[in-house]
């Protein structure tokens, strides 16, 4: 096991550099906060011991620079984007760990929290667990043609699913349009047949149909938040994705209570439901909630085909994790030796990225990021509550 006694900086900061612009949010080591998070993401993609050191270094830097909640959001997003069904217990694990850490973060002075070796090891355990977890790539979202929207003839022509008891338990005639009811039944029927792509088609169709209705009349597929009121204001409470998520959750319960059960992941799926319903929007955006629904649909379509339909353990190599975590205080000590930033990272949300005037001055990486954002918008996965 490599001894991580040297930090691995992303950029070189020397004491003779000009004074940093106070408008730029920088960490103790002098990185832009967004760059620090990006470097952390890159480090987690590689399970080598060197990258473990980088992951500890960037974690210590962003947390000790006031970015604890930013780092927490990153951890949840990483688990959703890169782990998901490959290690479904990860959500249960993160919820438990962050409940412990949040309590200490709110109760202790910042310096005490950063300086506690017990908490430093807890933070390190979280990031190394994410790094050592198996990865599963995102599924491809099917394309949905514009001719399918605001088109009752098309919808009645493709309608083939029988009424689902799971959908019937969630559907409210007074607040939910019949189009949403039909789409949910089609989604559940696709799950019964193990047809993930078809199930995802109906998620995409619902998102696009919602947009089309809003453009046409200012309304939507539903006027109810279905008990998932994530916003304190009236705007954005009614979301058809909530409806689909609850239908999928109801169908999961049918599979889990069958005799014999075809899925045995009650605690893991319950953790996803808790996260979907309870996480503040600053930690889990509407887009990430949609991706949680996609993971739940993967569970419903794929797990019943498994020989043993249970989730694997969180810690694949607990010895490796414990030995790496033991090195954490060295990384925090080096970071804390640096002065605190003049402007701490904002407590919640992502740091704002600089806007480019045109694409001509953008790097290849920035162009790819812009392309990803455009694709997500096309897929209807970037709505906010």
C-alpha positions in Angstrom: 0.0 0.0 0.0 1.5 3.3 -1.0 2.1 5.8 1.8 0.4 9.0 0.8 2.7 11.4 2.5 2.8 13.9 -0.3 -0.1 15.9 -1.7 -0.7 15.8 -5.4 -1.7 19.3 -6.5 -3.6 19.9 -9.8 -1.8 23.2 -10.4 1.2 24.9 -8.9 0.6 27.9 -6.7 3.6 29.9 -5.6 3.8 32.6 -3.0 4.9 35.2 -5.6 1.8 35.0 -7.7 -0.3 38.2 -8.1 -3.2 38.6 -5.7 -6.2 36.5 -6.7 -9.4 38.2 -7.8 -11.8 38.2 -4.8 -14.7 37.6 -7.2 -13.2 34.2 -8.0 -14.1 31.4 -5.5 -10.9 29.6 -4.7 -9.9 26.9 -2.3 -7.1 27.0 0.3 -4.7 25.5 -2.3 -5.6 28.3 -4.8 -7.7 26.2 -7.2 -10.9 27.5 -8.6 -13.7 25.6 -6.8 -15.2 24.2 -10.0 -11.7 23.0 -11.1 -11.2 21.3 -7.8 -14.5 19.4 -8.2 -13.6 18.5 -11.8 -10.2 17.1 -10.7 -11.9 15.1 -7.9 -14.3 13.6 -10.5 -11.3 12.7 -12.7 -9.5 11.1 -9.7 -12.5 8.8 -8.9 -12.4 7.4 -12.4 -9.1 5.7 -11.7 -8.8 3.2 -8.8 -5.0 3.4 -8.6 -3.2 4.4 -5.3 -2.0 7.6 -6.9 -5.6 8.6 -7.7 -6.7 7.7 -4.2 -4.2 10.2 -3.0 -5.6 12.8 -5.4 -9.1 12.1 -4.2 -8.1 12.6 -0.6 -6.3 15.8 -1.5 -9.1 17.4 -3.4 -11.7 16.3 -0.8 -9.7 17.8 2.0 -9.2 21.1 0.0 -12.8 21.6 -1.0 -14.3 20.7 2.4 -11.8 22.8 4.4 -12.5 25.7 2.1 -16.2 25.9 3.2 -17.4 23.5 0.4 -18.8 20.7 2.5 -22.3 20.9 1.0 -20.8 21.3 -2.5 -18.8 18.1 -1.9 -21.9 16.3 -0.5 -23.8 17.2 -3.7 -20.9 15.9 -5.8 -20.9 12.6 -3.9 -24.6 12.0 -4.5 -24.3 13.0 -8.2 -21.3 10.8 -8.7 -23.2 7.8 -7.2 -26.1 8.5 -9.5 -24.1 9.1 -12.6 -21.4 6.4 -12.3 -22.5 3.7 -9.8 -26.3 3.2 -9.7 -27.3 -0.4 -10.2 -23.7 -1.6 -10.1 -23.8 -1.1 -6.3 -27.2 -0.1 -5.2 -26.3 -0.1 -1.5 -24.3 3.1 -2.2 -27.4 5.3 -1.6 -28.2 3.7 1.7 -24.6 4.1 2.7 -24.4 7.8 1.7 -27.6 8.7 3.5 -26.4 7.2 6.7 -22.9 8.8 6.5 -24.2 12.2 5.6 -26.7 12.2 8.5 -23.8 11.7 10.8 -21.6 14.2 9.2 -24.4 16.9 8.8 -25.1 16.7 12.5 -21.4 17.3 13.4 -21.0 20.0 10.7 -24.0 22.0 12.0 -23.0 21.6 15.7 -19.3 22.2 15.6 -17.3 25.4 14.7 -15.8 25.1 11.3 -12.2 24.8 12.5 -13.2 22.0 15.0 -15.0 20.1 12.3 -12.1 20.4 9.8 -9.5 19.5 12.5 -11.2 16.4 13.9 -9.2 13.3 12.8 -12.3 11.2 13.4 -14.3 13.3 11.0 -11.4 13.5 8.6 -11.4 9.7 8.4 -15.2 9.7 7.9 -14.9 12.1 5.0 -12.1 10.0 3.5 -14.1 6.8 3.9 -16.9 8.3 1.8 -14.8 9.4 -1.1 -12.7 6.2 -1.2 -15.8 4.1 -1.0 -17.1 5.9 -4.1 -13.8 5.5 -5.8 -13.6 1.7 -5.1 -17.3 1.0 -6.0 -18.0 -0.7 -9.3 -19.1 1.6 -12.1 -22.1 1.4 -14.5 -22.4 3.7 -17.4 -25.5 5.8 -18.1 -28.2 4.2 -20.2 -29.1 5.7 -23.6 -32.3 7.7 -23.6 -34.4 6.9 -26.7 -35.3 9.6 -29.1 -39.0 10.7 -29.2 -40.3 12.4 -32.3 -42.2 15.7 -32.2 -45.1 14.0 -34.1 -45.9 12.0 -31.0 -46.9 15.1 -28.9 -50.3 16.7 -28.6 -51.4 13.9 -30.8 -54.3 11.8 -29.5 -54.5 9.7 -32.6 -50.8 8.6 -32.2 -51.2 7.9 -28.5 -54.3 5.8 -29.0 -52.6 3.9 -31.9 -49.6 2.8 -29.8 -51.5 2.2 -26.6 -51.2 -1.5 -25.7 -50.7 -1.8 -21.9 -53.5 -3.1 -19.7 -54.4 -1.0 -16.6 -51.8 -1.4 -13.9 -52.7 -1.7 -10.2 -49.5 0.3 -9.4 -50.6 3.2 -11.6 -54.2 3.1 -10.4 -53.1 3.6 -6.8 -51.2 6.8 -7.7 -53.5 8.2 -10.3 -56.0 11.0 -9.3 -58.5 11.8 -12.0 -59.1 15.3 -10.7 -55.4 16.4 -11.0 -53.8 14.0 -13.5 -54.4 14.1 -17.3 -55.4 10.8 -19.0 -52.2 11.1 -21.1 -50.1 10.8 -18.0 -52.1 7.8 -16.9 -51.6 6.1 -20.3 -47.9 6.7 -20.3 -47.4 5.4 -16.8 -49.3 2.2 -17.7 -47.1 1.8 -20.8 -43.9 2.3 -18.7 -44.9 -0.3 -16.1 -45.9 -2.8 -18.8 -42.5 -2.3 -20.4 -40.9 -3.1 -17.0 -43.0 -6.3 -16.7 -41.6 -7.4 -20.0 -38.0 -6.3 -19.1 -38.0 -3.8 -21.9 -35.9 -1.0 -20.4 -35.5 1.1 -23.6 -39.3 1.1 -24.0 -39.8 2.1 -20.4 -37.3 5.0 -20.8 -39.1 6.0 -24.0 -42.2 6.8 -21.9 -40.2 8.8 -19.4 -38.8 10.9 -22.2 -42.2 11.2 -23.8 -43.8 12.4 -20.6 -41.1 15.1 -20.1 -41.5 16.3 -23.7 -45.3 16.2 -23.5 -45.2 18.3 -20.4 -43.1 20.9 -22.2 -45.4 20.9 -25.2 -48.5 21.4 -23.0 -46.9 24.3 -21.2 -46.0 26.0 -24.4 -49.5 25.5 -25.7 -51.6 26.4 -22.7 -49.3 27.1 -19.8 -50.6 24.0 -17.9 -49.2 20.5 -17.6 -49.9 16.8 -17.3 -50.7 17.2 -13.6 -51.6 19.8 -11.1 -50.5 17.8 -8.1 -47.2 17.4 -6.4 -48.2 13.8 -5.3 -46.9 14.4 -1.9 -43.4 15.4 -3.0 -43.4 19.2 -2.5 -39.7 19.9 -2.9 -40.1 23.6 -3.4 -41.3 26.1 -0.8 -43.0 28.2 -3.5 -46.0 27.1 -5.5 -44.0 27.3 -8.7 -42.7 24.0 -9.9 -44.4 21.7 -7.3 -46.5 19.8 -9.9 -44.1 17.5 -11.7 -45.2 14.4 -13.8 -41.8 12.8 -13.0 -43.0 12.5 -9.4 -46.0 10.6 -10.6 -43.9 8.2 -12.7 -41.5 7.6 -9.8 -44.3 6.8 -7.4 -45.8 4.4 -9.9 -42.5 2.6 -10.3 -42.2 2.5 -6.5 -45.6 0.9 -6.2 -44.7 -1.7 -8.9 -41.5 -2.5 -7.0 -43.6 -3.3 -3.9 -45.7 -5.7 -6.0 -42.5 -7.5 -7.1 -41.0 -7.5 -3.7 -44.1 -9.0 -2.0 -44.8 -11.7 -4.7 -44.4 -15.3 -3.7 -41.6 -15.9 -4.3 -40.3 -12.3 -4.5 -38.6 -11.5 -7.8 -36.5 -8.6 -6.3 -35.0 -8.5 -2.8 -33.7 -5.0 -2.5 -36.2 -3.4 -0.1 -33.7 -1.4 1.9 -31.7 -0.2 -1.1 -34.8 0.9 -3.0 -36.3 2.5 0.1 -33.1 4.6 0.4 -33.6 5.8 -3.2 -37.2 6.7 -2.5 -36.1 8.6 0.7 -33.5 10.4 -1.3 -35.9 11.3 -4.1 -38.5 12.6 -1.6 -36.4 14.2 1.1 -33.1 15.6 -0.4 -33.2 19.4 -0.7 -33.0 20.7 -4.3 -29.6 22.2 -3.5 -28.3 18.7 -3.0 -30.4 16.8 -5.6 -31.7 18.7 -8.6 -34.8 17.7 -10.6 -32.5 16.3 -13.3 -30.8 14.0 -10.8 -34.2 12.9 -9.5 -35.1 11.9 -13.1 -31.9 9.9 -13.2 -32.9 8.2 -9.9 -36.2 7.2 -11.7 -34.1 5.7 -14.5 -32.0 3.6 -12.0 -35.3 2.4 -10.4 -36.5 1.4 -13.9 -33.3 -0.5 -14.4 -33.9 -2.4 -11.1 -37.5 -3.3 -12.3 -36.4 -4.4 -15.7 -33.1 -6.2 -15.0 -33.0 -7.5 -11.5 -35.8 -10.0 -11.9 -33.6 -11.8 -14.5 -30.8 -12.2 -12.0 -30.2 -15.6 -10.5 -29.9 -14.0 -7.0 -31.9 -10.7 -7.1 -30.0 -9.0 -4.2 -27.6 -6.1 -4.0 -23.9 -6.7 -3.4 -22.0 -5.3 -0.4 -20.8 -1.7 -0.3 -17.2 -2.5 0.7 -15.6 -4.8 -1.9 -12.2 -4.5 -0.2 -12.6 -3.2 3.4 -8.9 -3.7 4.1 -7.8 -1.4 1.3 -10.3 1.2 2.3 -9.3 1.2 6.0 -5.6 1.5 5.2 -6.2 4.4 2.8 -8.6 6.2 5.2 -5.9 6.0 7.9 -3.8 8.3 5.7 -6.5 11.0 5.6 -5.2 13.3 8.5 -1.9 13.9 6.6 -3.9 15.4 3.7 -6.1 17.5 5.9 -3.1 18.7 7.9 -1.4 20.0 4.8 -4.5 21.8 3.6 -5.3 23.3 7.0 -1.7 24.7 7.1 -2.8 27.1 4.3 -4.8 30.2 5.1 -8.5 30.0 4.8 -9.8 31.5 1.5 -10.9 35.1 1.6 -14.3 34.1 0.2 -15.4 30.6 1.2 -17.2 28.4 -1.3 -20.9 28.9 -1.0 -22.6 26.3 1.2 -25.0 24.9 -1.3 -25.0 24.3 -5.0 -22.3 24.3 -7.6 -19.9 27.2 -8.2 -20.8 29.3 -11.1 -18.8 28.8 -14.3 -17.6 31.7 -16.4 -19.7 32.3 -19.5 -18.0 32.2 -22.8 -18.9 34.9 -25.3 -18.5 32.5 -28.2 -17.5 28.9 -28.8 -14.3 30.0 -30.6 -12.4 30.5 -27.3 -13.7 27.3 -25.7 -11.4 24.4 -25.0 -12.3 20.9 -26.3 -13.3 19.8 -22.8 -15.6 22.8 -22.5 -17.2 22.2 -25.9 -17.8 18.6 -24.9 -19.4 19.8 -21.6 -21.6 22.2 -23.6 -22.6 19.4 -25.9 -23.5 17.1 -22.9 -25.7 19.9 -21.5 -27.4 20.3 -24.8 -28.1 16.6 -25.1 -29.5 16.6 -21.5 -31.8 19.4 -22.5 -33.0 17.6 -25.5 -33.7 14.5 -23.4 -35.8 16.6 -21.0 -33.6 15.8 -18.0 -32.6 19.3 -17.1 -35.9 20.6 -15.7 -35.7 22.3 -12.3 -38.4 22.2 -9.7 
